[in-house]
């Protein structure tokens, strides 16, 4: 919230990214910025996803600077949860006058997908 108060709403996302990195470092928060998550198809990497932040190896922090959060933003974070080993995410929008945020947990469908994927991986080893 201090980043939003200091910078204000509606600036490019990378400004908030840098300010959050500074804030996390000053508060001793363990984080990894722009953490890469490979996208696999039949065990072959076909692309790469990048989390804005992974916090304490427990939480995905995805930041936006948009007029409003949409289902597309929510779906993006759900995909990140599906391909990571994390179980909670925070989606924060710096684009409005009032800081907007959503806590996102994997849906039962995503959890089932992860279980099936893990079973397949275990059986192939």
C-alpha positions as CSV (number, residue, x, y, z in Angstrom):
1,X,0.0,0.0,0.0
2,X,2.9,2.4,0.7
3,X,4.0,2.0,-2.9
4,X,0.6,3.0,-4.2
5,X,0.4,5.9,-1.8
6,X,3.9,7.2,-2.8
7,X,3.6,6.7,-6.6
8,X,-0.1,7.0,-7.1
9,X,-2.3,5.2,-9.6
10,X,-2.1,4.6,-13.3
11,X,1.7,4.5,-14.1
12,X,3.3,1.7,-16.1
13,X,3.5,-1.6,-14.3
14,X,7.4,-1.6,-14.3
15,X,7.4,1.4,-12.0
16,X,5.5,-0.5,-9.4
17,X,7.7,-3.6,-10.0
18,X,10.8,-1.6,-9.2
19,X,9.3,0.2,-6.2
20,X,8.0,-3.1,-4.7
21,X,11.5,-4.6,-5.1
22,X,12.9,-1.7,-3.2
23,X,10.2,-1.9,-0.5
24,X,10.7,-5.7,-0.1
25,X,14.4,-5.3,0.2
26,X,14.1,-2.6,2.8
27,X,11.7,-4.7,4.9
28,X,13.8,-7.9,4.5
29,X,11.1,-9.8,2.6
30,X,12.4,-12.8,0.7
31,X,11.3,-12.5,-2.9
32,X,12.2,-13.5,-6.4
33,X,11.2,-11.0,-9.1
34,X,10.4,-12.2,-12.7
35,X,10.6,-15.8,-11.6
36,X,10.5,-18.1,-14.7
37,X,8.1,-21.0,-15.0
38,X,8.6,-23.2,-18.0
39,X,5.6,-24.2,-20.0
40,X,5.8,-27.9,-21.0
41,X,4.1,-29.9,-23.7
42,X,4.8,-33.7,-23.5
43,X,7.8,-33.0,-21.3
44,X,9.2,-30.5,-23.9
45,X,9.6,-26.9,-23.0
46,X,7.5,-24.8,-25.5
47,X,7.7,-21.5,-23.7
48,X,8.3,-19.6,-20.5
49,X,6.0,-17.8,-18.1
50,X,7.3,-15.1,-15.7
51,X,5.8,-14.4,-12.3
52,X,6.0,-10.8,-11.3
53,X,7.1,-12.0,-7.8
54,X,7.4,-15.1,-5.8
55,X,7.3,-14.2,-2.1
56,X,8.9,-16.4,0.5
57,X,8.6,-19.4,-1.9
58,X,4.9,-19.5,-0.8
59,X,3.0,-16.8,-2.7
60,X,2.6,-15.4,-6.2
61,X,2.3,-11.7,-6.4
62,X,1.0,-10.6,-9.8
63,X,0.8,-6.8,-10.3
64,X,-1.3,-4.9,-12.9
65,X,-1.9,-1.3,-13.7
66,X,-5.2,-1.4,-15.4
67,X,-8.6,0.3,-15.4
68,X,-10.0,-2.7,-13.6
69,X,-9.1,-6.3,-12.9
70,X,-10.8,-8.7,-15.4
71,X,-11.3,-12.4,-15.7
72,X,-8.3,-12.5,-18.1
73,X,-6.1,-11.3,-15.2
74,X,-7.6,-13.9,-12.9
75,X,-7.2,-16.7,-15.4
76,X,-3.5,-15.7,-15.9
77,X,-2.9,-16.1,-12.2
78,X,-4.8,-19.4,-12.0
79,X,-2.5,-20.7,-14.8
80,X,0.5,-19.6,-12.8
81,X,-0.8,-21.5,-9.8
82,X,-1.4,-24.6,-11.9
83,X,2.2,-24.7,-13.3
84,X,3.9,-23.8,-10.0
85,X,4.0,-25.6,-6.7
86,X,2.3,-22.7,-4.9
87,X,-1.2,-22.7,-3.6
88,X,-2.0,-19.0,-3.2
89,X,-1.7,-15.8,-5.2
90,X,-2.3,-12.1,-4.7
91,X,-3.4,-10.1,-7.7
92,X,-2.9,-6.3,-7.1
93,X,-4.0,-3.5,-9.4
94,X,-2.2,-0.2,-9.1
95,X,-4.3,1.3,-11.9
96,X,-7.1,2.8,-9.9
97,X,-7.3,5.5,-7.3
98,X,-8.0,2.9,-4.6
99,X,-5.6,-0.1,-4.6
100,X,-7.5,-3.1,-5.8
101,X,-6.5,-6.7,-4.8
102,X,-7.7,-10.2,-5.0
103,X,-6.6,-13.3,-3.1
104,X,-6.7,-16.3,-5.5
105,X,-6.7,-19.9,-4.6
106,X,-6.7,-22.7,-7.1
107,X,-10.1,-24.0,-8.0
108,X,-11.0,-27.6,-7.6
109,X,-10.6,-28.1,-11.3
110,X,-7.0,-26.8,-11.2
111,X,-6.2,-28.9,-8.2
112,X,-7.6,-32.0,-10.0
113,X,-5.5,-31.1,-13.1
114,X,-2.4,-30.9,-10.9
115,X,-3.1,-34.3,-9.3
116,X,-3.6,-35.9,-12.7
117,X,-0.4,-34.3,-14.1
118,X,1.6,-35.4,-11.1
119,X,0.3,-39.0,-11.4
120,X,1.3,-39.0,-15.1
121,X,4.7,-37.7,-14.2
122,X,5.2,-40.3,-11.5
123,X,4.1,-43.1,-13.7
124,X,6.6,-42.1,-16.5
125,X,9.5,-42.1,-14.1
